[in-house]
């Protein structure tokens, strides 16, 4: 391969992959608190795996991991006709390439290149080649090199564009170009999947399963000799595919496998398809992807200077080697560590060839990779425009599929029409809301009164290892009949707090978890669009959505205010990203008599009709739209008062009056709702 082209590929991969500098920003208290919890769960998992000795217990663990992962995202859709077709064929020296299309779900087209040997007669062993995070997907230089050389060694290779890459972009500009890089698009789609109780990882895995289905329709393929290899995001997919689809007989994931503890401690959880809800809580680590393959062979391909921590890679390898040893087949797991950086470089590609030769052909062709003539990406396109959405009439994207599922959930919610008690029960389940202790010890540090105001700093251990820090400002003379809980958002500026103090209200203020200035991170486009995404995903790995943790804190504050100010009404004032948890809390707790929300998102469902979303991940609880959208929370709070001002769209723009009225038309249409208890102020 041309060295300049390969260097360019490495640079592009680094740009689009969701990596951040090791430890960047992860010293924040809330991240460290959750990291400690994750470490405890993973250590418990390690002890359990180490206790498994006999083959039956190892097989039981293998089967449990596979089924638990499938259950975590709600299972797979039905298999429907692939409708596969070849759109072109091009002949080269020793192999040919076909541009192929097939449907992994009705209308959801997969664009792929099929590499077929021409110097021998099949059927051939086949290799599935999922792609890493590259805008050109299957046409990236390193992937072409791998697939061409495998084809020349007598393998059929199917390389397909993952969703959000190559010809399968869901977010396009008016000019038909990719609006975002792959990791950003994946997480945009991941936000939608989480809202409806799914996981975009399911779609990646399903594409892989259906791609194997397509391979098995080809007479050139030996159905009993199928392998899989991929790098980076393709390494992620390889790990998933080999774990879940047992038709894969040999696998070589590259530049992905590490350990969750090292992942959390270095670059943090990455884009959406690399995160399973409850993974740490369930005790499923990277080693489980490998161990779930017994007795099928796995080669771990790693880079010494990858941003996926190499110490974690070796920890996983050592555990997996021991696991396979106890099963009696230690030779079926191996590792290559090349002294380079992230990417499908020649050492890892070549070792993957040798692995496939050994286990799928029973051979030992250890010849090195030669210089390889590559094709420009446009020569490998399967659509005329380079985008399925622009070239195939009736084609659907995941945005379309998720929007339909969101609408179906809305219809189901209307039909079910839960009463308040049932709604509250379902909200608690969805938020994973643990009951706070009946008695919390609030520690006080009172400042000297100033200007008629007494300020008290309060802390309380809300759960083992996590201390809630708040501040209470109260006038020495307190004529008001209400007390205010002020929820700060470090990204939002308002004069409302000082106004309340001047009016003589006692105010308890605090920044909900993940919303203080010290929790803010910056870096690549994922931080720009999703905020502190490693923190949010770590919370989901623990099956503790941050929205639920925030509500837990709010309700503890309500308990304190009720005891501290008996007989007073409790009002909540919230800003920005603190608005949804304020409304969730009020829907759950009728002691909250009034809610004010300024500058916050007021509809999760509107994300499905938006051109994109900005910083919406923070307050998503998986499957929340199975229970309620934000306007339905407002309806549940009635007849208590709700004031919403300058609400924003998913893109962060202030909504107009007519947009607000449309979102709340069902609430406004209810007889119990009057202008006196619901105020929608879109500002000027």
Secondary structure, DSSP 4 states (H G I P E B T S, - for coil): --HHHHHHHHHHHHHHS----TTTTTTSHHHHHHHHHHHHHHHHHHHHHHT--SHHHHHHHHHHHHHHHHHHTT--PPP-----EEEEEEEETTEEEEEEEEEEETTEEEEEEEEEESSS-S-EEEEEEE--S-TTGGG-HHHHHHHHHHHHTTEEEEEEPPTTSTT--SSB-TTSSBSS-HHHHHHHHHHHHHHTT--HHHHHHHHHHHHHHHHTT-TTEEEEEEEEEEETHHHHHHHHHHHH-TTEEEEEEES----HHHHHHTT-S-SGGG--TTHHHHT--HHHHHHTTTTSEEEEEEETT-SS-HHHHHHHHHHHHHHHHHHT-GGGEEEEEESS-SS--HHHHHHHHHHHIIIIIS----PPPPP-----GGGG-SSSSS-HHHHSTT---HHHHHHHHHHHHHHHHHHH---HHHHHHHHHHHTT-PPPPS----EEEEPPPBTTEEEEEEEEEEETTEEEEEEEEEESS---SEEEEEEE-TT---SHHHHHHHTT-EEEEEEPTT-SGGG----SHHHHHHSSHHHHHHHHHTT--HHHHHHHHHHHHHHHHHHHTTT-EEEEEEETTHHHHHHHHHHH-TTEEEEEEES-B--SGGGGGSS--SS-GGGPPTTGGGT--HHHHHHHHTTSEEEEES-B-TTSPBPPHHHHHHHTHHHHTSTT--TTTEEEE---
